[in-house]
Amino acid sequence: MDQIKIGKFIASCRKEQGMTQAVLAEKLGISDRAISKWETGKSMPDSGIMLELCELLKINVNELLSGERIMAEAYDKRAEENLLAMRREVEEKNRQMLRTEYWIAFPAVIAGLVMVFVASFIEMPVWLRIVLIAFALVMIFTVAFIAVGIEQKAGYYECQNCHHRYVPTYWQTNLAMHMGRTRYMKCPECGKRSWQKKVLTKEE
């Protein structure tokens, strides 16, 4: 989707309705800085606010995502294009989150292990050895909890029995046995346990 085009369209529709950025922001319960970012193409309206925004601008979501008014005969085709574009954006966002998980987890685990190694084999006072090992363990566990949270929110897990895709709770993810990003969990659809792989989209 063309964020610059969408931003200009939002600005144009806002002006048609006789609203300033401040007035529109107040009606939506957000800051006028957010409106400015939309209109300059620096960001997109959150999905949770799109319907209310469209209602205020007297347009539909399909037109908002297209950045232009749509004639009736072209509506279905444009809607399909927008859905595909949104799906690609969600996939890319999930991919970035999973990359972030690696960038956070691996350096922290390596640093923690190095600290434990140093504390175990280098001559130093006992109190310093204890502090170093404790700090390393706290860091590793803290980063692990954060990494699991990122993994849980990015994409879905797919049941290997019924192929249902879903997002488990944080603790279901955290407490499940795992090999990499494949976790042994109970499917909420069929009720069976299986090794469930991480996938980026809700559907194929």
One Martini backbone bead per residue (centre of mass of N, CA, C, O) as a GRO file, in nm:
protein
  204
    1MET     BB    1   0.098   0.035   0.018
    2ASP     BB    2   0.045   0.387  -0.021
    3GLN     BB    3   0.111   0.612   0.222
    4ILE     BB    4   0.115   0.881   0.076
    5LYS     BB    5  -0.159   0.856  -0.065
    6ILE     BB    6  -0.325   0.807   0.192
    7GLY     BB    7  -0.249   1.069   0.335
    8LYS     BB    8  -0.367   1.266   0.123
    9PHE     BB    9  -0.655   1.151   0.144
   10ILE     BB   10  -0.707   1.217   0.438
   11ALA     BB   11  -0.664   1.521   0.412
   12SER     BB   12  -0.887   1.570   0.201
   13CYS     BB   13  -1.128   1.453   0.367
   14ARG     BB   14  -1.098   1.635   0.610
   15LYS     BB   15  -1.146   1.903   0.456
   16GLU     BB   16  -1.428   1.830   0.346
   17GLN     BB   17  -1.530   1.815   0.664
   18GLY     BB   18  -1.402   2.069   0.819
   19MET     BB   19  -1.125   1.961   0.949
   20THR     BB   20  -0.889   1.949   1.169
   21GLN     BB   21  -0.648   1.776   1.316
   22ALA     BB   22  -0.747   1.836   1.605
   23VAL     BB   23  -1.043   1.751   1.569
   24LEU     BB   24  -0.996   1.462   1.474
   25ALA     BB   25  -0.831   1.374   1.718
   26GLU     BB   26  -1.052   1.422   1.930
   27LYS     BB   27  -1.263   1.221   1.811
   28LEU     BB   28  -1.042   0.972   1.839
   29GLY     BB   29  -0.846   1.005   2.095
   30ILE     BB   30  -0.589   1.159   1.983
   31SER     BB   31  -0.321   1.291   1.838
   32ASP     BB   32  -0.224   1.527   1.599
   33ARG     BB   33   0.043   1.383   1.535
   34ALA     BB   34  -0.082   1.128   1.414
   35ILE     BB   35  -0.222   1.266   1.179
   36SER     BB   36   0.035   1.383   1.053
   37LYS     BB   37   0.167   1.105   0.994
   38TRP     BB   38  -0.043   1.007   0.799
   39GLU     BB   39  -0.040   1.258   0.592
   40THR     BB   40   0.289   1.201   0.542
   41GLY     BB   41   0.342   0.874   0.543
   42LYS     BB   42   0.475   0.759   0.827
   43SER     BB   43   0.187   0.629   0.885
   44MET     BB   44  -0.077   0.419   1.004
   45PRO     BB   45  -0.369   0.338   1.087
   46ASP     BB   46  -0.511   0.164   1.311
   47SER     BB   47  -0.732  -0.093   1.295
   48GLY     BB   48  -0.904   0.003   1.555
   49ILE     BB   49  -0.965   0.306   1.395
   50MET     BB   50  -1.072   0.291   1.099
   51LEU     BB   51  -1.385   0.297   1.118
   52GLU     BB   52  -1.404   0.574   1.260
   53LEU     BB   53  -1.250   0.734   1.049
   54CYS     BB   54  -1.436   0.671   0.807
   55GLU     BB   55  -1.691   0.792   0.928
   56LEU     BB   56  -1.576   1.086   0.949
   57LEU     BB   57  -1.484   1.087   0.625
   58LYS     BB   58  -1.691   0.937   0.439
   59ILE     BB   59  -1.570   0.639   0.415
   60ASN     BB   60  -1.409   0.346   0.332
   61VAL     BB   61  -1.171   0.115   0.384
   62ASN     BB   62  -1.100   0.066   0.089
   63GLU     BB   63  -1.041   0.365   0.026
   64LEU     BB   64  -0.826   0.412   0.234
   65LEU     BB   65  -0.624   0.182   0.124
   66SER     BB   66  -0.620   0.323  -0.170
   67GLY     BB   67  -0.638   0.651  -0.174
   68GLU     BB   68  -0.943   0.644  -0.300
   69ARG     BB   69  -1.199   0.657  -0.491
   70ILE     BB   70  -1.455   0.404  -0.565
   71MET     BB   71  -1.597   0.236  -0.794
   72ALA     BB   72  -1.826  -0.009  -0.800
   73GLU     BB   73  -1.687  -0.198  -1.026
   74ALA     BB   74  -1.394  -0.188  -0.854
   75TYR     BB   75  -1.431  -0.285  -0.559
   76ASP     BB   76  -1.362  -0.593  -0.539
   77LYS     BB   77  -1.075  -0.580  -0.653
   78ARG     BB   78  -0.961  -0.377  -0.445
   79ALA     BB   79  -1.023  -0.541  -0.193
   80GLU     BB   80  -0.834  -0.777  -0.262
   81GLU     BB   81  -0.573  -0.612  -0.282
   82ASN     BB   82  -0.582  -0.503   0.012
   83LEU     BB   83  -0.579  -0.775   0.159
   84LEU     BB   84  -0.306  -0.868   0.045
   85ALA     BB   85  -0.141  -0.628   0.148
   86MET     BB   86  -0.203  -0.670   0.448
   87ARG     BB   87  -0.090  -0.957   0.467
   88ARG     BB   88   0.201  -0.881   0.391
   89GLU     BB   89   0.244  -0.683   0.627
   90VAL     BB   90   0.200  -0.887   0.854
   91GLU     BB   91   0.424  -1.082   0.775
   92GLU     BB   92   0.658  -0.875   0.797
   93LYS     BB   93   0.614  -0.802   1.090
   94ASN     BB   94   0.656  -1.091   1.201
   95ARG     BB   95   0.941  -1.124   1.089
   96GLN     BB   96   1.067  -0.888   1.248
   97MET     BB   97   1.001  -0.999   1.530
   98LEU     BB   98   1.168  -1.265   1.499
   99ARG     BB   99   1.436  -1.121   1.453
  100THR     BB  100   1.436  -0.971   1.723
  101GLU     BB  101   1.451  -1.218   1.899
  102TYR     BB  102   1.735  -1.302   1.811
  103TRP     BB  103   1.885  -1.030   1.874
  104ILE     BB  104   1.822  -1.059   2.180
  105ALA     BB  105   1.890  -1.354   2.272
  106PHE     BB  106   2.177  -1.442   2.175
  107PRO     BB  107   2.362  -1.224   2.307
  108ALA     BB  108   2.261  -1.275   2.598
  109VAL     BB  109   2.339  -1.573   2.623
  110ILE     BB  110   2.637  -1.545   2.556
  111ALA     BB  111   2.707  -1.341   2.778
  112GLY     BB  112   2.614  -1.521   3.012
  113LEU     BB  113   2.810  -1.759   2.957
  114VAL     BB  114   3.068  -1.598   2.982
  115MET     BB  115   3.025  -1.514   3.278
  116VAL     BB  116   3.016  -1.800   3.392
  117PHE     BB  117   3.295  -1.883   3.292
  118VAL     BB  118   3.456  -1.666   3.436
  119ALA     BB  119   3.351  -1.735   3.728
  120SER     BB  120   3.461  -2.041   3.717
  121PHE     BB  121   3.789  -1.989   3.598
  122ILE     BB  122   3.843  -1.723   3.742
  123GLU     BB  123   4.016  -1.547   3.960
  124MET     BB  124   3.812  -1.461   4.253
  125PRO     BB  125   3.602  -1.350   4.453
  126VAL     BB  126   3.327  -1.497   4.577
  127TRP     BB  127   3.124  -1.259   4.561
  128LEU     BB  128   3.180  -1.200   4.257
  129ARG     BB  129   3.099  -1.475   4.150
  130ILE     BB  130   2.804  -1.466   4.247
  131VAL     BB  131   2.719  -1.204   4.107
  132LEU     BB  132   2.785  -1.290   3.814
  133ILE     BB  133   2.601  -1.539   3.801
  134ALA     BB  134   2.337  -1.402   3.882
  135PHE     BB  135   2.331  -1.194   3.655
  136ALA     BB  136   2.334  -1.395   3.419
  137LEU     BB  137   2.070  -1.546   3.493
  138VAL     BB  138   1.880  -1.305   3.494
  139MET     BB  139   1.931  -1.219   3.201
  140ILE     BB  140   1.848  -1.481   3.059
  141PHE     BB  141   1.556  -1.501   3.174
  142THR     BB  142   1.453  -1.225   3.087
  143VAL     BB  143   1.503  -1.259   2.782
  144ALA     BB  144   1.334  -1.515   2.750
  145PHE     BB  145   1.061  -1.386   2.821
  146ILE     BB  146   1.066  -1.175   2.595
  147ALA     BB  147   1.101  -1.369   2.353
  148VAL     BB  148   0.837  -1.526   2.394
  149GLY     BB  149   0.651  -1.281   2.358
  150ILE     BB  150   0.727  -1.230   2.065
  151GLU     BB  151   0.660  -1.509   1.949
  152GLN     BB  152   0.357  -1.520   2.037
  153LYS     BB  153   0.271  -1.255   1.857
  154ALA     BB  154   0.409  -1.386   1.602
  155GLY     BB  155   0.164  -1.516   1.468
  156TYR     BB  156   0.132  -1.878   1.453
  157TYR     BB  157   0.000  -2.195   1.541
  158GLU     BB  158   0.015  -2.536   1.409
  159CYS     BB  159  -0.171  -2.802   1.393
  160GLN     BB  160  -0.093  -3.142   1.303
  161ASN     BB  161  -0.393  -3.250   1.288
  162CYS     BB  162  -0.605  -2.993   1.191
  163HIS     BB  163  -0.456  -2.709   1.109
  164HIS     BB  164  -0.493  -2.512   1.321
  165ARG     BB  165  -0.477  -2.156   1.377
  166TYR     BB  166  -0.311  -1.993   1.660
  167VAL     BB  167  -0.305  -1.800   1.973
  168PRO     BB  168  -0.151  -1.837   2.244
  169THR     BB  169  -0.065  -1.794   2.539
  170TYR     BB  170   0.203  -1.707   2.709
  171TRP     BB  171   0.209  -1.957   2.909
  172GLN     BB  172   0.172  -2.176   2.700
  173THR     BB  173   0.436  -2.108   2.557
  174ASN     BB  174   0.641  -2.104   2.795
  175LEU     BB  175   0.563  -2.412   2.913
  176ALA     BB  176   0.641  -2.541   2.659
  177MET     BB  177   0.776  -2.757   2.482
  178HIS     BB  178   1.087  -2.716   2.281
  179MET     BB  179   1.206  -2.662   1.928
  180GLY     BB  180   1.258  -2.374   1.907
  181ARG     BB  181   0.946  -2.285   1.741
  182THR     BB  182   0.854  -2.567   1.842
  183ARG     BB  183   0.551  -2.671   2.013
  184TYR     BB  184   0.403  -2.852   2.283
  185MET     BB  185   0.048  -2.851   2.227
  186LYS     BB  186  -0.286  -2.769   2.275
  187CYS     BB  187  -0.559  -2.774   2.082
  188PRO     BB  188  -0.857  -2.581   2.075
  189GLU     BB  189  -1.007  -2.752   1.851
  190CYS     BB  190  -0.922  -3.082   1.898
  191GLY     BB  191  -0.746  -3.139   2.179
  192LYS     BB  192  -0.464  -3.201   2.072
  193ARG     BB  193  -0.135  -3.304   2.084
  194SER     BB  194   0.150  -3.120   1.940
  195TRP     BB  195   0.388  -3.021   1.715
  196GLN     BB  196   0.399  -2.671   1.678
  197LYS     BB  197   0.427  -2.448   1.428
  198LYS     BB  198   0.547  -2.158   1.309
  199VAL     BB  199   0.339  -1.907   1.160
  200LEU     BB  200   0.248  -1.602   0.981
  201THR     BB  201  -0.044  -1.704   0.906
  202LYS     BB  202  -0.380  -1.793   0.918
  203GLU     BB  203  -0.350  -1.858   0.609
  204GLU     BB  204  -0.268  -1.990   0.289
   0.00000   0.00000   0.00000
